[in-house]
Amino acid sequence: MLTFLGFAMVITFMFLIMTKRLSALIALIIIPILFALFGGFAPKIGPMMLEGITKLAPTGVMLMFAILYFALMIDSGLFDPAVRKILKLVKGDPLKVSVGTAVLALVVSLDGDGATTYMICVAAMLPLYSRIGMSPRIMAGLIILAGGVMNMTPWGGPTARAASALHVDPSDIFVPMIPAMAAGVVAILIIAYFYGKRERARLGELHLIGDEIDHSEISVSQFPDARRPKLIWFNGLLTLALMCTLIAGLLPLPVLFMVAFSIAMIVNYPCLQQQKDRVAAHAGSVLSVVSLIFAAGIFTGILSGTGMVDAMSKSLLAVIPDFLGPYLAVITALVSMPFTFFMSNDAFYYGVLPVLSEAASHYGITAVEMARASIVGQPVHLLSPLVPSTYLLVALAGIEFGDHQRFTLKWAVLVCLCILAAALLLGTFPLFSTL
């Protein structure tokens, strides 16, 4: 009975959000409550939901202040010099333009917001592509590949979802994955170099003189009044200190971002009204992400509290051949590519991953290892027709969605495989369990 209820709940949840009959936020709250009532768990629903929400509270706090911190750094103009330097260096050389596109996208996508990254990168690079005659498909492909890798940061979404679904610390997922992400970044730069060389051979190098595009006023910040160019060194050192303490694990992730955000806000915007304006400007982004995390607490709380996930994992173990069980981490990494392409991140991380993780635990593979494996497929995920921001990218670049997919998908798979290979070589998650 519990197995049937569990799979029916997951399938119903996935169906409703994939067919857009309910938003993920509402479905995460309503669907588990209805199935728990149907299963006769009415007296225990409240404590189960509260326990789930309590477990996810640190993740919600971390996401809230991480988004606010990086939004503050972008508003203050921390990344503006890097953006302008990249644009100045690339000039009319297709090779430099291609590699510069990848580097720019990697820098701008650090905040984890795909739509913002696409608007800034396309606005900065498309005039160069048009002037030189390079294909905008290359630009769009490199931008979305960079976004896919940087989306694996704890504040990008998938890592937070995996952490909340499996009740593990986001930093325990992210920090060991940094070298594997670096391998993905190297793969993207190689792809950019390849296309740059090809375009240089086709077009030659164009020297833009006289009508050269003026990038001096280009800014990543969408709020000119919020820029603080005189504080760029302070903001840079603060961000560097934050990254170092994050990797060293000196304090819990939520606390680190709360402290860093507070310091940045006081120094950059000492006026109380300015502080209110900065928070208000990004309240929408914060609310949409954090509310989803707490709603997921209800879903995972009921899934675990009722015993559904245990029953589902036992039934899954019964159909998985014994020889494949020890390879569940690698299997999860591989299936994360098609699964997150054909379904939303919410459906995969809250519906499928907990079941796979519980099954893997019987073979000695830990939840945090499964969480790391589950985020490998993110570069492919962003090419899914279920990702709204991708439509913005193709619209800004002036290309067809299908052309974008056909051009980029093979490279996205390659980047995912590079990340997977690096993670296995470094022991981030096991090729197979010896238990």
NORFENWO-V261440 format. One record per residue. N is the residue number from 1. SS is DSSP state (H for helix, E for strand, L for the rest). NEAR is the number of other ideal C-beta (glycine too) atoms within 10 Angstrom. Layout:
BEGIN
N/SS/NEAR
N/SS/NEAR
END
This chain:
BEGIN
1/L/9
2/H/16
3/H/17
4/H/13
5/H/21
6/H/24
7/H/17
8/H/15
9/H/24
10/H/24
11/H/12
12/H/17
13/H/24
14/H/20
15/H/15
16/H/18
17/H/24
18/H/15
19/L/8
20/L/8
21/L/10
22/L/17
23/L/14
24/H/21
25/H/16
26/H/13
27/H/22
28/H/24
29/H/18
30/H/16
31/H/23
32/H/31
33/H/17
34/H/12
35/H/21
36/H/24
37/H/11
38/H/12
39/L/19
40/L/11
41/L/19
42/H/11
43/H/7
44/H/13
45/H/18
46/H/9
47/H/11
48/H/22
49/H/21
50/H/14
51/H/16
52/H/24
53/H/18
54/H/11
55/H/16
56/H/25
57/H/13
58/H/17
59/H/26
60/H/21
61/H/18
62/H/26
63/H/29
64/H/21
65/H/23
66/H/29
67/H/24
68/H/24
69/H/25
70/H/24
71/H/25
72/H/25
73/H/26
74/H/25
75/H/24
76/H/26
77/L/23
78/L/27
79/L/24
80/H/18
81/H/13
82/H/15
83/H/22
84/H/17
85/H/14
86/H/22
87/H/21
88/H/13
89/H/13
90/H/24
91/L/18
92/L/17
93/L/20
94/H/26
95/H/19
96/H/18
97/H/28
98/H/27
99/H/23
100/H/25
101/H/30
102/H/27
103/H/21
104/H/26
105/H/28
106/H/21
107/H/19
108/H/26
109/H/25
110/H/20
111/H/25
112/L/26
113/L/25
114/H/24
115/H/14
116/H/18
117/H/27
118/H/26
119/H/17
120/H/25
121/H/30
122/H/24
123/H/11
124/H/24
125/H/27
126/H/18
127/H/13
128/H/24
129/H/22
130/H/12
131/H/15
132/H/20
133/L/12
134/L/24
135/L/16
136/H/19
137/H/19
138/H/25
139/H/27
140/H/28
141/H/29
142/H/29
143/H/29
144/H/29
145/H/28
146/H/30
147/H/26
148/H/27
149/H/28
150/H/24
151/L/25
152/L/25
153/L/23
154/L/24
155/L/25
156/L/27
157/L/24
158/H/26
159/H/27
160/H/29
161/H/25
162/H/31
163/H/29
164/H/28
165/H/26
166/H/22
167/L/19
168/L/21
169/L/19
170/H/24
171/H/20
172/H/18
173/H/27
174/H/25
175/H/17
176/H/17
177/H/25
178/H/15
179/H/14
180/H/24
181/H/20
182/H/14
183/H/20
184/H/28
185/H/19
186/H/13
187/H/22
188/H/27
189/H/17
190/H/15
191/H/23
192/H/25
193/H/14
194/H/13
195/H/25
196/H/24
197/H/13
198/H/14
199/H/21
200/H/18
201/H/10
202/H/11
203/H/14
204/L/13
205/L/12
206/L/16
207/L/9
208/L/12
209/L/8
210/L/4
211/L/7
212/L/13
213/L/13
214/L/8
215/L/16
216/L/8
217/L/8
218/L/15
219/L/18
220/L/26
221/L/19
222/L/13
223/L/16
224/H/10
225/H/8
226/H/19
227/L/19
228/L/19
229/H/11
230/H/9
231/H/16
232/H/17
233/H/9
234/H/16
235/H/20
236/H/15
237/H/10
238/H/19
239/H/18
240/H/10
241/H/13
242/H/21
243/H/13
244/H/10
245/H/16
246/H/20
247/H/12
248/H/9
249/L/13
250/L/10
251/L/14
252/L/14
253/H/26
254/H/21
255/H/15
256/H/22
257/H/25
258/H/19
259/H/15
260/H/23
261/H/22
262/H/12
263/H/16
264/H/25
265/H/17
266/H/10
267/H/14
268/H/23
269/L/20
270/L/9
271/L/8
272/H/8
273/H/8
274/H/14
275/H/15
276/H/11
277/H/15
278/H/21
279/H/16
280/H/9
281/H/16
282/L/19
283/H/11
284/H/9
285/H/18
286/H/17
287/H/12
288/H/12
289/H/21
290/H/20
291/H/15
292/H/22
293/H/23
294/H/18
295/H/24
296/H/27
297/H/25
298/H/23
299/H/28
300/H/26
301/H/24
302/H/26
303/H/29
304/H/18
305/H/20
306/L/23
307/L/15
308/H/28
309/H/21
310/H/16
311/H/19
312/H/24
313/H/21
314/H/14
315/H/17
316/H/18
317/H/16
318/H/9
319/H/7
320/L/18
321/L/6
322/H/8
323/H/8
324/H/12
325/H/19
326/L/19
327/L/18
328/H/27
329/H/29
330/H/20
331/H/16
332/H/27
333/H/23
334/H/17
335/H/17
336/H/28
337/H/22
338/H/14
339/H/23
340/H/28
341/H/20
342/H/14
343/L/20
344/L/19
345/H/26
346/H/25
347/H/24
348/H/25
349/H/29
350/H/28
351/H/23
352/H/20
353/H/24
354/H/26
355/H/21
356/H/26
357/H/28
358/H/22
359/H/24
360/H/29
361/H/17
362/L/16
363/L/20
364/L/13
365/L/26
366/L/18
367/H/21
368/H/20
369/H/27
370/H/27
371/H/31
372/H/26
373/H/32
374/H/31
375/L/32
376/L/32
377/L/28
378/H/28
379/H/32
380/H/23
381/H/28
382/L/24
383/L/25
384/L/16
385/L/12
386/L/17
387/L/18
388/H/9
389/H/16
390/H/24
391/H/13
392/H/15
393/H/26
394/H/21
395/H/12
396/H/19
397/H/24
398/L/11
399/L/18
400/L/11
401/H/14
402/H/10
403/H/14
404/H/21
405/H/17
406/H/12
407/H/16
408/H/26
409/H/16
410/H/10
411/H/21
412/H/26
413/H/16
414/H/17
415/H/26
416/H/24
417/H/18
418/H/22
419/H/29
420/H/24
421/H/13
422/H/20
423/H/28
424/H/18
425/H/12
426/L/14
427/L/10
428/L/23
429/L/27
430/L/22
431/L/13
432/L/16
433/L/18
434/L/7
435/L/11
END
